[in-house]
């Protein structure tokens, strides 16, 4: 049996926007910002988590916090109909900062942030070992201009 995908409404989208700005905001602060009851925020958060709309909460760090961080863009070619499986595996890698589907020669584009070159090398190997990944091309981001 297929379960229908949950589609967030306007309140859910506004809640997600507030969480993107401050993932540690209290229920009371979110309720005040959204002009709803605290219980409404809790129910919405529970539903967003249960439906997989929200996958979790994370920490955002200033770009200049750790200048030793390795930043890269990886283009990935996927074999056949294994895109969903590859996406699921890629999302499980903490170094994958963001993941996008695209058109053209590549199926996915991943933004990667690793603490060191050795961690970066490990991530490249892990991605290339995922069943369904046919090919990849990675470019290190050297400086912002």
matplotlib code that plots the C-alpha trace (Angstrom):
import matplotlib.pyplot as plt

x = [0.0, 1.4, 1.2, 0.5, 3.4, 2.7, 2.5, 3.2, 0.8, 1.5, 1.9, 4.3, 6.4, 6.6, 7.5, 10.3, 11.5, 11.8, 13.6, 16.1, 16.9, 17.0, 16.8, 17.0, 14.1, 11.7, 8.2, 7.0, 9.2, 8.0, 4.4, 4.7, 6.4, 3.7, 0.8, -0.4, -0.7, 2.4, 0.4, -0.1, 3.6, 4.3, 1.7, 3.1, 6.6, 5.6, 3.8, 6.7, 9.0, 6.7, 6.1, 9.8, 9.3, 11.8, 14.8, 16.4, 18.1, 21.6, 24.1, 25.1, 28.6, 29.9, 31.8, 35.0, 34.8, 37.1, 39.2, 40.6, 37.3, 37.4, 34.5, 33.7, 31.0, 30.4, 28.4, 27.0, 25.7, 23.2, 22.5, 19.0, 16.2, 18.4, 18.2, 16.0, 18.4, 21.4, 19.8, 18.9, 22.5, 23.9, 21.7, 23.2, 26.7, 27.2, 29.7, 27.0, 25.9, 23.2, 22.1, 20.2, 18.7, 19.6, 19.3, 22.0, 24.9, 24.7, 21.8, 22.8, 25.0, 26.3, 27.9, 30.5, 32.1, 34.8, 37.1, 40.3, 41.6, 41.7, 38.0, 37.3, 39.1, 37.0, 33.8, 34.7, 35.4, 32.1, 30.0, 31.7, 30.9, 27.2, 25.2, 23.8, 26.6, 28.0, 30.3, 31.2, 33.3, 34.4, 35.8, 37.3, 36.1, 39.3, 38.1, 35.0, 35.1]
y = [0.0, 3.4, 6.1, 9.6, 12.0, 14.7, 18.2, 21.0, 23.8, 27.5, 27.2, 24.2, 26.2, 29.2, 26.9, 25.3, 28.7, 29.7, 26.5, 27.1, 30.5, 29.1, 25.3, 25.6, 28.0, 27.0, 25.9, 29.1, 31.3, 29.5, 29.8, 33.5, 34.1, 32.1, 33.5, 30.0, 28.0, 26.1, 22.8, 23.6, 24.0, 20.7, 18.9, 20.3, 19.4, 15.9, 15.5, 16.9, 14.5, 11.5, 12.1, 12.5, 16.1, 17.1, 14.7, 16.2, 19.3, 20.4, 23.0, 25.8, 27.2, 30.5, 30.0, 31.5, 29.4, 26.7, 27.8, 24.3, 22.8, 21.2, 22.4, 20.6, 20.1, 16.5, 15.7, 12.1, 9.9, 7.3, 4.0, 3.2, 3.7, 3.7, 7.5, 7.1, 4.6, 6.7, 9.8, 7.9, 6.7, 10.2, 11.8, 9.5, 11.0, 13.9, 15.6, 16.0, 19.5, 19.6, 17.4, 18.4, 16.6, 18.1, 17.7, 17.2, 14.7, 14.4, 13.2, 14.6, 17.4, 17.2, 20.0, 18.4, 19.8, 17.7, 18.5, 17.5, 16.1, 12.6, 12.9, 14.3, 11.3, 8.9, 10.6, 10.3, 6.6, 6.1, 7.8, 5.9, 2.6, 3.3, 0.9, 2.8, 5.4, 4.9, 7.9, 11.1, 14.2, 16.4, 19.9, 21.4, 25.0, 27.0, 30.5, 32.6, 35.6]
z = [0.0, -1.0, 1.7, 0.3, 0.6, 3.2, 1.7, 4.2, 4.3, 4.8, 8.6, 8.2, 5.7, 8.1, 10.9, 8.8, 7.9, 11.5, 12.3, 9.5, 11.1, 14.7, 15.0, 18.8, 19.2, 22.0, 21.3, 23.1, 20.9, 17.7, 18.8, 19.4, 16.1, 14.2, 16.3, 17.2, 20.4, 21.8, 21.4, 17.7, 17.2, 19.0, 16.9, 13.7, 14.6, 15.5, 12.2, 10.2, 11.9, 11.6, 7.9, 7.2, 6.1, 8.7, 8.9, 11.9, 13.3, 12.7, 13.6, 11.1, 11.5, 10.2, 6.9, 8.4, 11.6, 10.4, 7.4, 7.2, 6.1, 2.7, 0.5, -2.8, -5.4, -6.6, -9.7, -9.7, -12.4, -11.3, -13.0, -14.0, -11.5, -8.4, -7.7, -4.6, -3.1, -3.9, -2.4, 0.8, 1.2, 0.4, 3.0, 5.6, 5.1, 7.5, 5.2, 2.5, 3.2, 0.5, -2.3, -5.5, -8.5, -11.8, -15.5, -18.1, -17.9, -14.1, -12.0, -8.6, -7.3, -3.7, -1.8, 0.5, 3.6, 5.3, 8.2, 6.4, 3.1, 4.6, 5.6, 2.1, 0.6, 2.7, 1.7, -2.0, -1.6, 0.3, -2.3, -5.1, -3.3, -3.1, -5.3, -8.2, -8.5, -12.0, -12.2, -10.4, -10.9, -8.0, -7.8, -4.7, -3.9, -3.4, -2.5, -2.6, -4.9]

ax = plt.figure().add_subplot(projection="3d")
ax.plot(x, y, z, "-o")
ax.set_aspect("equal")
plt.show()
